[in-house]
């Protein structure tokens, strides 16, 4: 995958697990944050958790969940 930031998201009750929860990748962290802001909602049918994985640092750099 060519983009550095990988976004995984889903519904807390019906997560698919692993790479099945992959949504898309981004070249900028700010763009991945914007996707979460626009698409992850608390207590709705939309995705209500998300992780941004930095493929260069090889770690999760941001976590959003329905408790925020």
PDB file of N, CA, C, O and CB in Angstrom:
ATOM      1  N   UNK A   1       0.834  -1.159   0.000  1.00  0.00           N
ATOM      2  CA  UNK A   1       0.000   0.000   0.000  1.00  0.00           C
ATOM      3  C   UNK A   1       0.892   1.239   0.000  1.00  0.00           C
ATOM      4  O   UNK A   1       1.842   1.320   0.779  1.00  0.00           O
ATOM      5  CB  UNK A   1      -0.956  -0.012   1.205  1.00  0.00           C
ATOM      6  N   UNK A   2       0.597   2.185  -0.853  1.00  0.00           N
ATOM      7  CA  UNK A   2       1.509   3.305  -1.019  1.00  0.00           C
ATOM      8  C   UNK A   2       1.328   4.427  -0.004  1.00  0.00           C
ATOM      9  O   UNK A   2       2.290   5.143   0.274  1.00  0.00           O
ATOM     10  CB  UNK A   2       1.353   3.856  -2.377  1.00  0.00           C
ATOM     11  N   UNK A   3       0.137   4.612   0.560  1.00  0.00           N
ATOM     12  CA  UNK A   3      -0.080   5.690   1.518  1.00  0.00           C
ATOM     13  C   UNK A   3       0.356   5.286   2.916  1.00  0.00           C
ATOM     14  O   UNK A   3       0.247   4.123   3.304  1.00  0.00           O
ATOM     15  CB  UNK A   3      -1.544   6.101   1.528  1.00  0.00           C
ATOM     16  N   UNK A   4       0.850   6.257   3.664  1.00  0.00           N
ATOM     17  CA  UNK A   4       1.434   6.000   4.986  1.00  0.00           C
ATOM     18  C   UNK A   4       0.393   5.661   6.061  1.00  0.00           C
ATOM     19  O   UNK A   4       0.629   4.781   6.888  1.00  0.00           O
ATOM     20  CB  UNK A   4       2.227   7.205   5.427  1.00  0.00           C
ATOM     21  N   UNK A   5      -0.744   6.343   6.057  1.00  0.00           N
ATOM     22  CA  UNK A   5      -1.727   6.193   7.140  1.00  0.00           C
ATOM     23  C   UNK A   5      -2.874   5.307   6.700  1.00  0.00           C
ATOM     24  O   UNK A   5      -3.541   5.577   5.701  1.00  0.00           O
ATOM     25  CB  UNK A   5      -2.262   7.564   7.586  1.00  0.00           C
ATOM     26  N   UNK A   6      -3.092   4.251   7.453  1.00  0.00           N
ATOM     27  CA  UNK A   6      -4.138   3.289   7.145  1.00  0.00           C
ATOM     28  C   UNK A   6      -5.257   3.462   8.159  1.00  0.00           C
ATOM     29  O   UNK A   6      -5.009   3.527   9.363  1.00  0.00           O
ATOM     30  CB  UNK A   6      -3.589   1.830   7.154  1.00  0.00           C
ATOM     31  N   UNK A   7      -6.487   3.535   7.669  1.00  0.00           N
ATOM     32  CA  UNK A   7      -7.623   3.750   8.554  1.00  0.00           C
ATOM     33  C   UNK A   7      -8.478   2.486   8.637  1.00  0.00           C
ATOM     34  O   UNK A   7      -8.892   1.922   7.624  1.00  0.00           O
ATOM     35  CB  UNK A   7      -8.468   4.942   8.070  1.00  0.00           C
ATOM     36  N   UNK A   8      -8.721   2.072   9.848  1.00  0.00           N
ATOM     37  CA  UNK A   8      -9.596   0.938  10.138  1.00  0.00           C
ATOM     38  C   UNK A   8     -10.763   1.483  10.943  1.00  0.00           C
ATOM     39  O   UNK A   8     -10.557   2.306  11.835  1.00  0.00           O
ATOM     40  CB  UNK A   8      -8.839  -0.215  10.916  1.00  0.00           C
ATOM     41  N   UNK A   9     -11.985   1.044  10.652  1.00  0.00           N
ATOM     42  CA  UNK A   9     -13.148   1.547  11.381  1.00  0.00           C
ATOM     43  C   UNK A   9     -14.280   0.543  11.277  1.00  0.00           C
ATOM     44  O   UNK A   9     -14.299  -0.319  10.399  1.00  0.00           O
ATOM     45  CB  UNK A   9     -13.593   2.926  10.839  1.00  0.00           C
ATOM     46  N   UNK A  10     -15.227   0.680  12.204  1.00  0.00           N
ATOM     47  CA  UNK A  10     -16.393  -0.184  12.163  1.00  0.00           C
ATOM     48  C   UNK A  10     -17.343   0.082  13.305  1.00  0.00           C
ATOM     49  O   UNK A  10     -17.165   1.013  14.091  1.00  0.00           O
ATOM     50  CB  UNK A  10     -15.972  -1.619  12.181  1.00  0.00           C
ATOM     51  N   UNK A  11     -18.341  -0.746  13.377  1.00  0.00           N
ATOM     52  CA  UNK A  11     -19.337  -0.705  14.433  1.00  0.00           C
ATOM     53  C   UNK A  11     -18.821  -1.553  15.595  1.00  0.00           C
ATOM     54  O   UNK A  11     -18.385  -2.685  15.383  1.00  0.00           O
ATOM     55  CB  UNK A  11     -20.732  -1.216  13.925  1.00  0.00           C
ATOM     56  N   UNK A  12     -18.862  -1.032  16.795  1.00  0.00           N
ATOM     57  CA  UNK A  12     -18.341  -1.762  17.958  1.00  0.00           C
ATOM     58  C   UNK A  12     -18.977  -3.138  18.115  1.00  0.00           C
ATOM     59  O   UNK A  12     -18.323  -4.079  18.565  1.00  0.00           O
ATOM     60  CB  UNK A  12     -18.566  -0.953  19.223  1.00  0.00           C
ATOM     61  N   UNK A  13     -20.234  -3.255  17.751  1.00  0.00           N
ATOM     62  CA  UNK A  13     -20.931  -4.523  17.957  1.00  0.00           C
ATOM     63  C   UNK A  13     -20.716  -5.508  16.825  1.00  0.00           C
ATOM     64  O   UNK A  13     -20.896  -6.711  17.016  1.00  0.00           O
ATOM     65  CB  UNK A  13     -22.396  -4.276  18.128  1.00  0.00           C
ATOM     66  N   UNK A  14     -20.337  -5.029  15.652  1.00  0.00           N
ATOM     67  CA  UNK A  14     -20.214  -5.906  14.498  1.00  0.00           C
ATOM     68  C   UNK A  14     -18.898  -5.726  13.760  1.00  0.00           C
ATOM     69  O   UNK A  14     -18.866  -5.747  12.529  1.00  0.00           O
ATOM     70  CB  UNK A  14     -21.355  -5.671  13.557  1.00  0.00           C
ATOM     71  N   UNK A  15     -17.819  -5.549  14.498  1.00  0.00           N
ATOM     72  CA  UNK A  15     -16.538  -5.409  13.795  1.00  0.00           C
ATOM     73  C   UNK A  15     -16.228  -6.702  13.049  1.00  0.00           C
ATOM     74  O   UNK A  15     -16.570  -7.793  13.505  1.00  0.00           O
ATOM     75  CB  UNK A  15     -15.387  -5.062  14.789  1.00  0.00           C
ATOM     76  N   UNK A  16     -15.588  -6.566  11.917  1.00  0.00           N
ATOM     77  CA  UNK A  16     -15.279  -7.722  11.086  1.00  0.00           C
ATOM     78  C   UNK A  16     -13.978  -8.373  11.516  1.00  0.00           C
ATOM     79  O   UNK A  16     -13.781  -9.576  11.342  1.00  0.00           O
ATOM     80  CB  UNK A  16     -15.202  -7.320   9.622  1.00  0.00           C
ATOM     81  N   UNK A  17     -13.089  -7.560  12.083  1.00  0.00           N
ATOM     82  CA  UNK A  17     -11.814  -8.084  12.569  1.00  0.00           C
ATOM     83  C   UNK A  17     -10.694  -7.932  11.569  1.00  0.00           C
ATOM     84  O   UNK A  17     -10.867  -8.167  10.373  1.00  0.00           O
ATOM     85  CB  UNK A  17     -11.959  -9.524  12.932  1.00  0.00           C
ATOM     86  N   UNK A  18      -9.536  -7.533  12.080  1.00  0.00           N
ATOM     87  CA  UNK A  18      -8.340  -7.444  11.252  1.00  0.00           C
ATOM     88  C   UNK A  18      -8.504  -6.559  10.038  1.00  0.00           C
ATOM     89  O   UNK A  18      -9.117  -5.493  10.108  1.00  0.00           O
ATOM     90  CB  UNK A  18      -7.936  -8.797  10.813  1.00  0.00           C
ATOM     91  N   UNK A  19      -7.957  -7.003   8.932  1.00  0.00           N
ATOM     92  CA  UNK A  19      -7.950  -6.175   7.730  1.00  0.00           C
ATOM     93  C   UNK A  19      -9.329  -6.046   7.110  1.00  0.00           C
ATOM     94  O   UNK A  19      -9.521  -5.213   6.224  1.00  0.00           O
ATOM     95  CB  UNK A  19      -6.991  -6.743   6.716  1.00  0.00           C
ATOM     96  N   UNK A  20     -10.303  -6.849   7.550  1.00  0.00           N
ATOM     97  CA  UNK A  20     -11.660  -6.693   7.040  1.00  0.00           C
ATOM     98  C   UNK A  20     -12.283  -5.373   7.492  1.00  0.00           C
ATOM     99  O   UNK A  20     -13.265  -4.930   6.897  1.00  0.00           O
ATOM    100  CB  UNK A  20     -12.527  -7.862   7.494  1.00  0.00           C
ATOM    101  N   UNK A  21     -11.737  -4.733   8.529  1.00  0.00           N
ATOM    102  CA  UNK A  21     -12.218  -3.432   8.983  1.00  0.00           C
ATOM    103  C   UNK A  21     -11.465  -2.273   8.324  1.00  0.00           C
ATOM    104  O   UNK A  21     -11.695  -1.114   8.669  1.00  0.00           O
ATOM    105  CB  UNK A  21     -12.092  -3.335  10.494  1.00  0.00           C
ATOM    106  N   UNK A  22     -10.584  -2.570   7.398  1.00  0.00           N
ATOM    107  CA  UNK A  22      -9.823  -1.538   6.685  1.00  0.00           C
ATOM    108  C   UNK A  22     -10.776  -0.730   5.815  1.00  0.00           C
ATOM    109  O   UNK A  22     -11.604  -1.292   5.098  1.00  0.00           O
ATOM    110  CB  UNK A  22      -8.688  -2.171   5.818  1.00  0.00           C
ATOM    111  N   UNK A  23     -10.652   0.604   5.884  1.00  0.00           N
ATOM    112  CA  UNK A  23     -11.485   1.488   5.058  1.00  0.00           C
ATOM    113  C   UNK A  23     -10.700   2.034   3.875  1.00  0.00           C
ATOM    114  O   UNK A  23     -11.098   1.855   2.724  1.00  0.00           O
ATOM    115  CB  UNK A  23     -12.037   2.646   5.898  1.00  0.00           C
ATOM    116  N   UNK A  24      -9.570   2.709   4.162  1.00  0.00           N
ATOM    117  CA  UNK A  24      -8.759   3.294   3.099  1.00  0.00           C
ATOM    118  C   UNK A  24      -7.448   3.776   3.685  1.00  0.00           C
ATOM    119  O   UNK A  24      -7.255   3.749   4.901  1.00  0.00           O
ATOM    120  CB  UNK A  24      -9.504   4.454   2.398  1.00  0.00           C
ATOM    121  N   UNK A  25      -6.546   4.217   2.820  1.00  0.00           N
ATOM    122  CA  UNK A  25      -5.274   4.771   3.294  1.00  0.00           C
ATOM    123  C   UNK A  25      -5.159   6.223   2.834  1.00  0.00           C
ATOM    124  O   UNK A  25      -5.798   6.642   1.869  1.00  0.00           O
ATOM    125  CB  UNK A  25      -4.064   3.927   2.773  1.00  0.00           C
ATOM    126  N   UNK A  26      -4.329   6.973   3.551  1.00  0.00           N
ATOM    127  CA  UNK A  26      -4.174   8.397   3.291  1.00  0.00           C
ATOM    128  C   UNK A  26      -2.690   8.753   3.292  1.00  0.00           C
ATOM    129  O   UNK A  26      -1.890   8.098   3.959  1.00  0.00           O
ATOM    130  CB  UNK A  26      -4.941   9.237   4.342  1.00  0.00           C
ATOM    131  N   UNK A  27      -2.333   9.778   2.552  1.00  0.00           N
ATOM    132  CA  UNK A  27      -0.944  10.246   2.581  1.00  0.00           C
ATOM    133  C   UNK A  27      -0.719  11.274   3.685  1.00  0.00           C
ATOM    134  O   UNK A  27       0.422  11.525   4.071  1.00  0.00           O
ATOM    135  CB  UNK A  27      -0.559  10.844   1.231  1.00  0.00           C
ATOM    136  N   UNK A  28      -1.812  11.880   4.204  1.00  0.00           N
ATOM    137  CA  UNK A  28      -1.707  12.872   5.270  1.00  0.00           C
ATOM    138  C   UNK A  28      -2.543  12.446   6.473  1.00  0.00           C
ATOM    139  O   UNK A  28      -3.674  11.983   6.324  1.00  0.00           O
ATOM    140  CB  UNK A  28      -2.155  14.260   4.768  1.00  0.00           C
ATOM    141  N   UNK A  29      -1.981  12.605   7.650  1.00  0.00           N
ATOM    142  CA  UNK A  29      -2.694  12.283   8.873  1.00  0.00           C
ATOM    143  C   UNK A  29      -3.933  13.157   9.029  1.00  0.00           C
ATOM    144  O   UNK A  29      -4.973  12.681   9.483  1.00  0.00           O
ATOM    145  CB  UNK A  29      -1.777  12.447  10.078  1.00  0.00           C
ATOM    146  N   UNK A  30      -3.830  14.413   8.661  1.00  0.00           N
ATOM    147  CA  UNK A  30      -4.966  15.331   8.786  1.00  0.00           C
ATOM    148  C   UNK A  30      -6.163  14.882   7.946  1.00  0.00           C
ATOM    149  O   UNK A  30      -7.308  15.095   8.346  1.00  0.00           O
ATOM    150  CB  UNK A  30      -4.546  16.739   8.374  1.00  0.00           C
ATOM    151  N   UNK A  31      -5.920  14.277   6.815  1.00  0.00           N
ATOM    152  CA  UNK A  31      -6.994  13.788   5.966  1.00  0.00           C
ATOM    153  C   UNK A  31      -7.679  12.578   6.609  1.00  0.00           C
ATOM    154  O   UNK A  31      -8.897  12.425   6.519  1.00  0.00           O
ATOM    155  CB  UNK A  31      -6.452  13.424   4.573  1.00  0.00           C
ATOM    156  N   UNK A  32      -6.895  11.733   7.250  1.00  0.00           N
ATOM    157  CA  UNK A  32      -7.469  10.586   7.960  1.00  0.00           C
ATOM    158  C   UNK A  32      -8.323  11.062   9.135  1.00  0.00           C
ATOM    159  O   UNK A  32      -9.404  10.521   9.369  1.00  0.00           O
ATOM    160  CB  UNK A  32      -6.351   9.638   8.459  1.00  0.00           C
ATOM    161  N   UNK A  33      -7.850  12.071   9.878  1.00  0.00           N
ATOM    162  CA  UNK A  33      -8.648  12.652  10.968  1.00  0.00           C
ATOM    163  C   UNK A  33      -9.972  13.194  10.440  1.00  0.00           C
ATOM    164  O   UNK A  33     -11.019  12.998  11.056  1.00  0.00           O
ATOM    165  CB  UNK A  33      -7.862  13.776  11.676  1.00  0.00           C
ATOM    166  N   UNK A  34      -9.922  13.874   9.304  1.00  0.00           N
ATOM    167  CA  UNK A  34     -11.140  14.442   8.721  1.00  0.00           C
ATOM    168  C   UNK A  34     -12.127  13.335   8.373  1.00  0.00           C
ATOM    169  O   UNK A  34     -13.328  13.483   8.602  1.00  0.00           O
ATOM    170  CB  UNK A  34     -10.807  15.276   7.466  1.00  0.00           C
ATOM    171  N   UNK A  35     -11.635  12.230   7.821  1.00  0.00           N
ATOM    172  CA  UNK A  35     -12.527  11.111   7.496  1.00  0.00           C
ATOM    173  C   UNK A  35     -13.237  10.637   8.757  1.00  0.00           C
ATOM    174  O   UNK A  35     -14.444  10.393   8.733  1.00  0.00           O
ATOM    175  CB  UNK A  35     -11.737   9.942   6.847  1.00  0.00           C
ATOM    176  N   UNK A  36     -12.499  10.504   9.860  1.00  0.00           N
ATOM    177  CA  UNK A  36     -13.112  10.070  11.115  1.00  0.00           C
ATOM    178  C   UNK A  36     -14.161  11.080  11.566  1.00  0.00           C
ATOM    179  O   UNK A  36     -15.264  10.693  11.952  1.00  0.00           O
ATOM    180  CB  UNK A  36     -12.040   9.884  12.209  1.00  0.00           C
ATOM    181  N   UNK A  37     -13.833  12.358  11.521  1.00  0.00           N
ATOM    182  CA  UNK A  37     -14.776  13.400  11.944  1.00  0.00           C
ATOM    183  C   UNK A  37     -16.061  13.344  11.120  1.00  0.00           C
ATOM    184  O   UNK A  37     -17.157  13.514  11.655  1.00  0.00           O
ATOM    185  CB  UNK A  37     -14.131  14.790  11.819  1.00  0.00           C
ATOM    186  N   UNK A  38     -15.919  13.108   9.827  1.00  0.00           N
ATOM    187  CA  UNK A  38     -17.079  13.104   8.933  1.00  0.00           C
ATOM    188  C   UNK A  38     -17.865  11.802   8.949  1.00  0.00           C
ATOM    189  O   UNK A  38     -19.041  11.791   8.585  1.00  0.00           O
ATOM    190  CB  UNK A  38     -16.634  13.386   7.538  1.00  0.00           C
ATOM    191  N   UNK A  39     -17.235  10.696   9.367  1.00  0.00           N
ATOM    192  CA  UNK A  39     -17.875   9.389   9.204  1.00  0.00           C
ATOM    193  C   UNK A  39     -18.097   8.582  10.477  1.00  0.00           C
ATOM    194  O   UNK A  39     -18.902   7.651  10.474  1.00  0.00           O
ATOM    195  CB  UNK A  39     -17.072   8.587   8.291  1.00  0.00           C
ATOM    196  N   UNK A  40     -17.425   8.903  11.533  1.00  0.00           N
ATOM    197  CA  UNK A  40     -17.580   8.141  12.769  1.00  0.00           C
ATOM    198  C   UNK A  40     -18.455   8.921  13.734  1.00  0.00           C
ATOM    199  O   UNK A  40     -18.133  10.045  14.118  1.00  0.00           O
ATOM    200  CB  UNK A  40     -16.204   7.829  13.407  1.00  0.00           C
ATOM    201  N   UNK A  41     -19.546   8.319  14.115  1.00  0.00           N
ATOM    202  CA  UNK A  41     -20.512   8.986  14.975  1.00  0.00           C
ATOM    203  C   UNK A  41     -20.762   8.151  16.222  1.00  0.00           C
ATOM    204  O   UNK A  41     -20.747   6.921  16.182  1.00  0.00           O
ATOM    205  CB  UNK A  41     -21.828   9.240  14.221  1.00  0.00           C
ATOM    206  N   UNK A  42     -20.989   8.834  17.309  1.00  0.00           N
ATOM    207  CA  UNK A  42     -21.299   8.158  18.570  1.00  0.00           C
ATOM    208  C   UNK A  42     -22.753   7.715  18.569  1.00  0.00           C
ATOM    209  O   UNK A  42     -23.654   8.492  18.253  1.00  0.00           O
ATOM    210  CB  UNK A  42     -21.014   9.082  19.781  1.00  0.00           C
ATOM    211  N   UNK A  43     -22.970   6.441  18.932  1.00  0.00           N
ATOM    212  CA  UNK A  43     -24.315   5.868  19.097  1.00  0.00           C
ATOM    213  C   UNK A  43     -25.200   6.007  17.859  1.00  0.00           C
ATOM    214  O   UNK A  43     -26.371   6.367  17.970  1.00  0.00           O
ATOM    215  CB  UNK A  43     -25.001   6.522  20.264  1.00  0.00           C
ATOM    216  N   UNK A  44     -24.654   5.728  16.709  1.00  0.00           N
ATOM    217  CA  UNK A  44     -25.430   5.738  15.464  1.00  0.00           C
ATOM    218  C   UNK A  44     -25.126   4.456  14.709  1.00  0.00           C
ATOM    219  O   UNK A  44     -24.340   3.630  15.174  1.00  0.00           O
ATOM    220  CB  UNK A  44     -25.101   6.999  14.588  1.00  0.00           C
ATOM    221  N   UNK A  45     -25.730   4.287  13.571  1.00  0.00           N
ATOM    222  CA  UNK A  45     -25.451   3.132  12.738  1.00  0.00           C
ATOM    223  C   UNK A  45     -24.162   3.276  11.952  1.00  0.00           C
ATOM    224  O   UNK A  45     -23.693   2.321  11.332  1.00  0.00           O
ATOM    225  CB  UNK A  45     -26.589   2.897  11.798  1.00  0.00           C
ATOM    226  N   UNK A  46     -23.579   4.496  11.980  1.00  0.00           N
ATOM    227  CA  UNK A  46     -22.322   4.725  11.272  1.00  0.00           C
ATOM    228  C   UNK A  46     -21.181   4.056  12.031  1.00  0.00           C
ATOM    229  O   UNK A  46     -21.368   3.561  13.142  1.00  0.00           O
ATOM    230  CB  UNK A  46     -22.051   6.244  11.102  1.00  0.00           C
ATOM    231  N   UNK A  47     -20.015   4.047  11.428  1.00  0.00           N
ATOM    232  CA  UNK A  47     -18.824   3.541  12.120  1.00  0.00           C
ATOM    233  C   UNK A  47     -18.662   4.305  13.426  1.00  0.00           C
ATOM    234  O   UNK A  47     -18.708   5.535  13.435  1.00  0.00           O
ATOM    235  CB  UNK A  47     -17.542   3.682  11.229  1.00  0.00           C
ATOM    236  N   UNK A  48     -18.473   3.584  14.532  1.00  0.00           N
ATOM    237  CA  UNK A  48     -18.334   4.283  15.808  1.00  0.00           C
ATOM    238  C   UNK A  48     -17.037   3.949  16.529  1.00  0.00           C
ATOM    239  O   UNK A  48     -16.916   4.196  17.729  1.00  0.00           O
ATOM    240  CB  UNK A  48     -19.497   3.954  16.697  1.00  0.00           C
ATOM    241  N   UNK A  49     -16.085   3.402  15.828  1.00  0.00           N
ATOM    242  CA  UNK A  49     -14.703   3.303  16.318  1.00  0.00           C
ATOM    243  C   UNK A  49     -13.791   3.407  15.105  1.00  0.00           C
ATOM    244  O   UNK A  49     -14.184   3.084  13.984  1.00  0.00           O
ATOM    245  CB  UNK A  49     -14.452   1.952  17.116  1.00  0.00           C
ATOM    246  N   UNK A  50     -12.574   3.861  15.347  1.00  0.00           N
ATOM    247  CA  UNK A  50     -11.597   3.963  14.257  1.00  0.00           C
ATOM    248  C   UNK A  50     -10.190   3.975  14.838  1.00  0.00           C
ATOM    249  O   UNK A  50      -9.957   4.467  15.942  1.00  0.00           O
ATOM    250  CB  UNK A  50     -11.846   5.238  13.400  1.00  0.00           C
ATOM    251  N   UNK A  51      -9.269   3.427  14.075  1.00  0.00           N
ATOM    252  CA  UNK A  51      -7.839   3.484  14.401  1.00  0.00           C
ATOM    253  C   UNK A  51      -7.113   3.979  13.169  1.00  0.00           C
ATOM    254  O   UNK A  51      -7.443   3.599  12.045  1.00  0.00           O
ATOM    255  CB  UNK A  51      -7.285   2.083  14.865  1.00  0.00           C
ATOM    256  N   UNK A  52      -6.127   4.824  13.385  1.00  0.00           N
ATOM    257  CA  UNK A  52      -5.232   5.227  12.302  1.00  0.00           C
ATOM    258  C   UNK A  52      -3.884   4.583  12.597  1.00  0.00           C
ATOM    259  O   UNK A  52      -3.290   4.796  13.654  1.00  0.00           O
ATOM    260  CB  UNK A  52      -5.116   6.809  12.179  1.00  0.00           C
ATOM    261  N   UNK A  53      -3.421   3.801  11.648  1.00  0.00           N
ATOM    262  CA  UNK A  53      -2.147   3.093  11.760  1.00  0.00           C
ATOM    263  C   UNK A  53      -1.115   3.796  10.891  1.00  0.00           C
ATOM    264  O   UNK A  53      -1.362   4.048   9.712  1.00  0.00           O
ATOM    265  CB  UNK A  53      -2.294   1.598  11.346  1.00  0.00           C
ATOM    266  N   UNK A  54       0.038   4.112  11.467  1.00  0.00           N
ATOM    267  CA  UNK A  54       1.146   4.732  10.737  1.00  0.00           C
ATOM    268  C   UNK A  54       2.059   3.607  10.252  1.00  0.00           C
ATOM    269  O   UNK A  54       2.731   2.957  11.053  1.00  0.00           O
ATOM    270  CB  UNK A  54       1.935   5.769  11.641  1.00  0.00           C
ATOM    271  N   UNK A  55       2.078   3.385   8.960  1.00  0.00           N
ATOM    272  CA  UNK A  55       2.843   2.258   8.414  1.00  0.00           C
ATOM    273  C   UNK A  55       4.352   2.483   8.457  1.00  0.00           C
ATOM    274  O   UNK A  55       5.112   1.523   8.332  1.00  0.00           O
ATOM    275  CB  UNK A  55       2.419   1.996   6.989  1.00  0.00           C
ATOM    276  N   UNK A  56       4.806   3.724   8.630  1.00  0.00           N
ATOM    277  CA  UNK A  56       6.248   3.969   8.774  1.00  0.00           C
ATOM    278  C   UNK A  56       6.702   3.722  10.211  1.00  0.00           C
ATOM    279  O   UNK A  56       7.752   3.121  10.438  1.00  0.00           O
ATOM    280  CB  UNK A  56       6.595   5.410   8.351  1.00  0.00           C
ATOM    281  N   UNK A  57       5.918   4.181  11.172  1.00  0.00           N
ATOM    282  CA  UNK A  57       6.261   3.968  12.586  1.00  0.00           C
ATOM    283  C   UNK A  57       5.812   2.593  13.087  1.00  0.00           C
ATOM    284  O   UNK A  57       6.216   2.146  14.160  1.00  0.00           O
ATOM    285  CB  UNK A  57       5.628   5.060  13.450  1.00  0.00           C
ATOM    286  N   UNK A  58       4.967   1.933  12.287  1.00  0.00           N
ATOM    287  CA  UNK A  58       4.431   0.607  12.597  1.00  0.00           C
ATOM    288  C   UNK A  58       3.698   0.583  13.946  1.00  0.00           C
ATOM    289  O   UNK A  58       3.936  -0.277  14.794  1.00  0.00           O
ATOM    290  CB  UNK A  58       5.561  -0.422  12.602  1.00  0.00           C
ATOM    291  N   UNK A  59       2.790   1.571  14.110  1.00  0.00           N
ATOM    292  CA  UNK A  59       1.981   1.597  15.324  1.00  0.00           C
ATOM    293  C   UNK A  59       0.713   2.419  15.090  1.00  0.00           C
ATOM    294  O   UNK A  59       0.638   3.231  14.168  1.00  0.00           O
ATOM    295  CB  UNK A  59       2.793   2.173  16.509  1.00  0.00           C
ATOM    296  N   UNK A  60      -0.265   2.190  15.939  1.00  0.00           N
ATOM    297  CA  UNK A  60      -1.497   2.964  15.904  1.00  0.00           C
ATOM    298  C   UNK A  60      -1.199   4.343  16.482  1.00  0.00           C
ATOM    299  O   UNK A  60      -0.670   4.454  17.588  1.00  0.00           O
ATOM    300  CB  UNK A  60      -2.647   2.249  16.696  1.00  0.00           C
ATOM    301  N   UNK A  61      -1.534   5.391  15.739  1.00  0.00           N
ATOM    302  CA  UNK A  61      -1.236   6.755  16.178  1.00  0.00           C
ATOM    303  C   UNK A  61      -2.475   7.512  16.639  1.00  0.00           C
ATOM    304  O   UNK A  61      -2.357   8.595  17.212  1.00  0.00           O
ATOM    305  CB  UNK A  61      -0.568   7.519  15.062  1.00  0.00           C
ATOM    306  N   UNK A  62      -3.657   6.962  16.398  1.00  0.00           N
ATOM    307  CA  UNK A  62      -4.883   7.600  16.870  1.00  0.00           C
ATOM    308  C   UNK A  62      -5.963   6.553  17.038  1.00  0.00           C
ATOM    309  O   UNK A  62      -6.106   5.649  16.214  1.00  0.00           O
ATOM    310  CB  UNK A  62      -5.346   8.707  15.898  1.00  0.00           C
ATOM    311  N   UNK A  63      -6.724   6.684  18.116  1.00  0.00           N
ATOM    312  CA  UNK A  63      -7.862   5.800  18.381  1.00  0.00           C
ATOM    313  C   UNK A  63      -9.089   6.650  18.669  1.00  0.00           C
ATOM    314  O   UNK A  63      -9.038   7.556  19.501  1.00  0.00           O
ATOM    315  CB  UNK A  63      -7.564   4.837  19.569  1.00  0.00           C
ATOM    316  N   UNK A  64     -10.186   6.362  17.990  1.00  0.00           N
ATOM    317  CA  UNK A  64     -11.476   6.980  18.259  1.00  0.00           C
ATOM    318  C   UNK A  64     -12.418   5.866  18.644  1.00  0.00           C
ATOM    319  O   UNK A  64     -12.439   4.816  18.002  1.00  0.00           O
ATOM    320  CB  UNK A  64     -12.014   7.793  17.027  1.00  0.00           C
ATOM    321  N   UNK A  65     -13.198   6.082  19.686  1.00  0.00           N
ATOM    322  CA  UNK A  65     -14.247   5.098  20.004  1.00  0.00           C
ATOM    323  C   UNK A  65     -15.474   5.810  20.529  1.00  0.00           C
ATOM    324  O   UNK A  65     -15.457   7.018  20.766  1.00  0.00           O
ATOM    325  CB  UNK A  65     -13.746   4.059  21.040  1.00  0.00           C
ATOM    326  N   UNK A  66     -16.533   5.051  20.707  1.00  0.00           N
ATOM    327  CA  UNK A  66     -17.807   5.659  21.087  1.00  0.00           C
ATOM    328  C   UNK A  66     -17.838   6.151  22.523  1.00  0.00           C
ATOM    329  O   UNK A  66     -18.878   6.614  22.990  1.00  0.00           O
ATOM    330  CB  UNK A  66     -18.915   4.679  20.880  1.00  0.00           C
ATOM    331  N   UNK A  67     -16.724   6.062  23.229  1.00  0.00           N
ATOM    332  CA  UNK A  67     -16.654   6.589  24.585  1.00  0.00           C
ATOM    333  C   UNK A  67     -16.058   7.988  24.624  1.00  0.00           C
ATOM    334  O   UNK A  67     -16.001   8.603  25.689  1.00  0.00           O
ATOM    335  CB  UNK A  67     -15.843   5.663  25.461  1.00  0.00           C
ATOM    336  N   UNK A  68     -15.607   8.509  23.466  1.00  0.00           N
ATOM    337  CA  UNK A  68     -14.997   9.845  23.429  1.00  0.00           C
ATOM    338  C   UNK A  68     -16.069  10.906  23.464  1.00  0.00           C
ATOM    339  O   UNK A  68     -15.760  12.098  23.441  1.00  0.00           O
ATOM    340  CB  UNK A  68     -14.121  10.019  22.177  1.00  0.00           C
TER     341      UNK A  68
END
